[in-house]
Amino acid sequence: MSESQKTDEEVQRQRLPIGVFDSGVGGISVLRELTALMPNENYIFYGDSAHAPYGTKTLEEVRRLTFADAEYLVRLGVKALVVACNTATSAAVTLLRERYADMPVIGIEPALKPAVLSAGHARVLVLATPMTLREEKFCHLLCRFKEQAEILPLPCPGLVEFVEDGILCGPKLERFLTELFAEYREHPVDCAVLGCTHYPFVKPAIQKILGERVRIFDGGAGTARETKRRLRECGLLNPSLQKGEIRLYNSQGSGEMARLARTLLEAL
């Protein structure tokens, strides 16, 4: 192979899209961060809304669905995989890295570190799906910071479904959050960590119920920065200066879900 041919193949690979997937439409919050940081990259997003939420399923179910999501994107032709789902990351990111050892696989985790470091021995509420909170990955994260803050894990079954149904505000959501946060309205926290990629879309409602003094953190921006670092390290950053293309797919396949995905992409 000549040097010019090798260069052409490398450039072709650099211009391949980044594959991003989630248990539903929540991962679009991470896609927004990725496109803001790397607007010249091409992206394919796949949301598995037909099987959402993942966070209340068994470990075996989540792993099976996560591998199916990843394989869907790999078949379309991507240069990297971003697991834009905290539950899928907790359950399967190590296994995905073993299976797709020839490409970067980037996961997401709750933004606990910046929350803990934001104040002296803060009370930090971690909102996440039941599976994310009980998996080993979160337990390790908790152990790292438990001496530096009072960390309060709060499983939030039912919250993902509001976003999947396109309910991002309003009385019904606020009643749900008021009940969910009852203890922490009486005994306020300093910070809240959004440990599910769906939750940034209801951040204004969460802020309203918890109170304006509570600082809210999510891991989307950190995941975008790590993705860029990994792509640079592997020589896979797209050299194009033009704005990239974004393709959105969803296992539910309905026009309504496609419209919701586009709305969310423009919402934050």
N, C-alpha and C positions, 0 to 999 in steps of 0.2 A: 504493500500500500504506500502510495506516495504521500509526502507531507501535506500537499494541497488537499488530497482526498481525506486525509485524517482530519484536517482543519474543518472541512465541509461537514463531516460527520459530527464533529464536536459542536459546531454552530447549530446544526439541526437539533441535536439533543438539548442545547441550551434554550432553544425556542419552543420546546415541548411545554405543555401546560403543567402547572402545579395542581395535583389532585387534592381536594379538600372534602372531607366527609363528616357527617354527623348522624345521630340517631333521628334527626328531623331537620327542621329549618333553623334551629338555634345556632348551628355552626356558621351561619351567615354573619353572625357578629364577629367571628374570627376572620372570615373572608373580608369583611370591611376593613379590619386592621391590616390585613395582608395587602389589599389593593391600595390603601393609603400609603403604606411604606414602599411598595414595589409596584407602582401603577403600570410599568412597562411589561410586567409578566403576564402570561396567559394563564387562565384558571378554569378548571372544571370543578363544580361543586355538586356533590351528590348527597341528598337528604333522604333518609330511610323513614319517612313519615308513616308508611304503612305499618311499621313495627314500633313506632314511638309510643311511650318512652322506653329507653333501655334500662333506666335506673331502678326499675322495680322488677326486672327479670332475674333469672338465675345466672350465675357466672358462665355456665356452659352455653346458655342461649345468647348471651351478649358476645361471647367469643365467636360463635358461629355466625352471627349477624355481622360482626365487625370484619371478619375475614371475607364475607360475601361483598360487603361495601368496598373494601380495598381492592378485591379482584375485579369488580366492576370498573373501577377507575384505571387499574393497570391495563385492562384490555382495551380501554379507550386510548391509551398511550400517554402516560405522564412521566415526568422526570423526578418527582418527589411526592410523598404522601403526607398530608397534614391531618392528623386525627383531631378534628375540632369538636371533640366530645370528651368530657371528663370521665364519664363512665367507661367508654370504650378504651380510653387511654389506660385507666386503672386496670381494666380486665385483660387487655391484649397487646399493649404497645410493644412489650418485650418480645412476644411471639411474632408480631408483625415484622420487627426488625430482623429476626432470624429468617423469616420467609423471604423478605425482600431486601436481602443484604446488599444488593447492587444499587440501591437508591436510598437517599435520605428519607427517614420516617420520623416525623416530629409529632410529639404528643402535646397535651396541655395539662396543666395542673392548677389547682386553686392558688390564687395570688396571696398566699398566706405570709410569705416573707415580707413584702412591702407593707402589708397591714400591721404586722407585728412590730416592724421597725419605725412605724409612723408616730408612735408615742411610747412613753415609758410604761411598761407593764400594762398595756391596753387590754380591755375586754373586747375580744374579737369573735364575732359571730360568723360561722362558716355555713353558708347555705348551699346545699348540694343534694343530689339524689341519694336514696338509701344505699345503693351499691357503692357509689364513690366513697362514701364515708366509712363503709365497713371493709373496703379492700386494703391490702397490705401497703400499697403506694401511699395512700393518705395517712395510714398509721405511722409510716416512716417520717412523713412530713410533719405530722403532729409531734412526734418525739423530738424532732430537731428544734422546735420552737416552744415547747411546753413550759420551759423555765423562764422564758422571756415575756410571756403574756398569758392571760387567762383565755383559753381557746374553747369556744362553745360550739360544737358541731350541731347543726340543726337539719335533719332530713326534711325535704320538702315535697313529698309525694303529692301530685296533683298540679303543681305549678307549671311544669312543662306543657301540660295539656292546654293551659290558657294561651300560650304562645302558638302552639300548633293550631289552635282554633282562631287565631288572629285577634284574640282579646288582649290588648296591651294596656288598657286603662279602663276606668269605669267602676261603678258601684259593686258589681259582682266580684271583680278582682280585689278590690279594696276590702270587702268583707272577708274574703279568704285570707288575705295578708294580715288583717287585724287579728283574726283568730290565731293564725300561725305565730305571730309575733307577740301575743298577749303578755307572756312572761318578760319579754325584753322591752316592752313599753313601760312596764312597771319598774323593772330594774335595767336601765338603759345600758347599751354597749357603746364603745367608742368607734368601732369599725365593723363593717360587714363585708365579707368576701363572697362574691358570686361564683360559686363552684360548679356552675353548669352554664354552658354557652347559650342556653335559651334565656337565662335570667337577665342579661343586659337589656333585653328588649322591654322588660318591665321595671327597669331601674327607677324611673320617675315615681312609679307607684310604691316601690319598696322604700325609696327615700321619704316619700310623704308619710308612710305609716311609721317608719322607724324614727323619723325626725331629721331635720336639716343638719343638726350637729354631727350626725353619724357619717363618717367617711366610708365610701363604698369603693371596693377594688374588684377588678376581674383580670383574668389571665390572658386575654386576647392579644394585647399589645406585646406582651413578653413572648408569646408564641410566634408572632410575626417577626420579631427581632431574631429569635432563635432560628426560624426558617431561613431568613436572609443570611445569617452567619453560616449555616450548614451548606446552603447553596454556593456561597462564595468559597468555602473550604473545599468543596467538590468541583469547583470550576463550572458551575451550572447556572450562574446568573445570566439572564437574557441580555445580550448586548444591544438589543433594539432600543431606540429612543422613543418609539411610538407607543401610544396607549395600548395595553393588551386587551385581549378578548376574554369575556367571562361567559361561560356556558353553565346553565343551571339545570340539574336533573333531579327528579324526585320519584321514589318508588311508588308513590300514590298516583302519580301520573295525571291528576285532574287539572283542568284549567284554573280552578280556584286556588289550588296549591301553588301553581306557577305564578299566579298574580300575587299571592302572599309572599313568595320568595322574592320577587322583584320589589315589592313594597318594603320588605325588611332590609333589602340591600341598600335602599335609599333612605332608611329610617333613622339611623343613628347619627 
